Amino acid sequence: MMDYKYIEQLLDRYWQAETSPAEESILRAFFCQADVPAHLRQYAPLFATFETMQSEHVSDDFEARVLARIAAAETAAPQQSVKAVRLTPLRKLTPLLRAAAIVAIVVLIGDSARRAAVGRANGEQWQYNTAYTETYSRDAGEASEALQKISESLPLAVLDSVKKDSTRQKQ
């Protein structure tokens, strides 16, 4: 059995991308032989592929064929027209106007929150409209009497609705 230390060292350097083109050609020549040792056979297809790839060349008319196919595809596909959009000054300013509106809303909400916080800190109450006057003309006695009648009839109405629901569920 021969000592293949040099090939193994070249392979290590090859995997670390430290080999020269001459050393790579030594590896390709070694792996193209028929009697490659068993422990190195796994690398043979890789270097054999490199050999076959180098022997393949593009035909001379390759560029002409590709350009002909591109030209045929361009003529077969309908031309798409691009419609130009006219930008008016208002359309140009729309993003700026949107940003200004957002800033205004944030400032108004912040100012309202600040005023509410300052008012609570000072112990102020909400100022309701004092111009509003009560237009209800009945006296307090009638109002309390009406409230009493409602409070008496309310439990009866609730009991009646519960009874109706329970009879519906039984059926």
C-alpha positions in Angstrom: 0.0 0.0 0.0 1.4 3.4 -1.0 1.6 6.4 1.2 -0.8 9.0 0.0 0.1 11.7 2.6 0.9 14.3 0.0 -2.6 13.9 -1.7 -4.3 14.0 1.8 -2.3 17.2 2.6 -3.4 18.7 -0.8 -7.0 17.8 -0.1 -6.8 19.5 3.4 -5.4 22.6 1.8 -8.0 22.4 -1.0 -10.9 22.4 1.5 -9.4 25.5 3.1 -9.0 27.2 -0.4 -5.2 27.4 -0.1 -4.2 25.4 -3.1 -2.7 26.8 -6.3 -4.1 26.0 -9.7 -1.1 23.7 -10.3 -1.9 21.8 -7.1 -5.5 21.5 -8.1 -4.5 20.0 -11.5 -2.4 17.4 -9.5 -5.5 16.5 -7.5 -7.7 16.3 -10.7 -5.1 14.1 -12.4 -4.8 11.8 -9.3 -8.6 11.3 -9.0 -9.0 10.6 -12.7 -6.8 7.5 -12.4 -8.4 4.1 -12.2 -6.6 2.9 -9.0 -7.7 5.5 -6.4 -7.4 4.2 -2.8 -10.6 3.2 -1.1 -10.4 5.9 1.6 -10.1 8.6 -1.1 -12.7 7.3 -3.6 -15.4 9.5 -2.1 -13.7 12.6 -3.6 -13.2 11.1 -7.1 -16.7 12.2 -8.5 -16.0 15.8 -7.5 -12.8 16.1 -9.4 -14.1 14.0 -12.3 -16.9 16.5 -12.6 -14.4 19.4 -12.8 -12.6 17.6 -15.6 -15.8 17.1 -17.7 -16.9 20.7 -17.1 -13.6 22.0 -18.4 -13.9 19.9 -21.5 -17.4 21.3 -22.3 -17.5 24.5 -24.3 -20.3 26.7 -25.5 -21.0 26.5 -29.2 -20.0 29.5 -31.4 -23.5 30.4 -32.3 -24.8 30.3 -28.7 -24.9 34.1 -28.3 -26.8 34.4 -31.6 -29.4 31.8 -30.6 -30.0 33.5 -27.2 -30.4 36.9 -28.8 -32.8 35.4 -31.4 -35.0 33.9 -28.6 -35.1 37.1 -26.7 -36.1 39.0 -29.9 -38.8 36.4 -30.5 -40.1 36.7 -27.0 -40.3 40.5 -27.2 -42.2 40.5 -30.5 -44.6 37.8 -29.3 -45.5 39.6 -26.0 -47.8 42.6 -26.4 -46.2 45.9 -25.4 -47.6 47.2 -22.2 -48.2 50.9 -22.1 -47.4 52.8 -19.0 -49.9 55.6 -18.2 -48.3 58.7 -16.8 -49.9 60.1 -13.7 -50.1 63.9 -13.5 -49.0 65.1 -10.1 -50.8 68.2 -9.1 -49.5 70.4 -6.3 -52.2 69.1 -4.0 -51.2 65.5 -4.7 -47.6 66.4 -4.0 -48.5 67.9 -0.7 -50.9 65.1 0.4 -48.3 63.2 2.5 -47.4 66.5 4.2 -51.0 67.4 4.9 -51.6 63.9 6.4 -48.6 64.3 8.7 -49.8 67.8 9.7 -53.3 66.4 10.6 -51.8 63.6 12.7 -49.6 66.1 14.5 -52.6 68.4 15.2 -54.7 65.5 16.6 -51.8 64.4 18.8 -51.3 68.0 20.1 -55.1 68.4 20.8 -55.3 65.2 22.7 -52.2 66.0 24.7 -53.5 69.5 25.5 -56.8 68.1 26.6 -55.1 65.5 28.8 -52.8 68.2 30.3 -55.8 70.5 31.1 -57.7 67.7 32.7 -54.7 66.7 34.8 -54.0 70.3 35.9 -57.7 70.8 36.7 -57.8 67.7 38.9 -54.6 68.8 40.6 -56.2 72.2 41.5 -59.4 70.6 42.7 -61.5 72.2 40.0 -64.8 70.6 38.9 -66.2 70.4 35.4 -67.8 73.7 34.3 -71.2 72.8 32.9 -73.2 75.2 30.9 -75.0 77.4 33.5 -77.3 79.0 30.9 -79.3 75.8 30.9 -82.4 76.1 33.1 -84.8 73.4 34.2 -88.0 73.5 32.3 -89.8 70.8 34.3 -92.8 72.6 35.9 -94.2 70.0 38.3 -93.5 70.3 41.9 -91.3 67.9 43.9 -94.3 66.2 45.6 -95.7 64.9 42.3 -92.2 63.7 41.2 -91.7 61.7 44.4 -95.2 60.2 44.1 -94.5 59.1 40.5 -91.2 57.6 41.6 -92.9 55.7 44.4 -95.4 54.2 41.9 -92.7 53.1 39.5 -90.6 51.5 42.3 -93.7 49.5 43.5 -94.7 48.3 40.1 -91.2 47.4 39.0 -90.7 44.3 41.1 -94.1 43.0 39.9 -93.1 43.5 36.3 -89.8 41.7 36.8 -91.6 38.7 38.6 -94.1 38.5 35.7 -91.3 38.4 33.1 -89.5 35.6 35.1 -92.7 33.6 35.3 -93.3 33.9 31.5 -89.7 32.8 30.8 -90.0 29.8 33.1 -93.3 28.7 31.5 -91.7 29.0 28.0 -88.8 26.8 29.1 -91.1 24.1 30.4 -93.0 23.9 27.1 
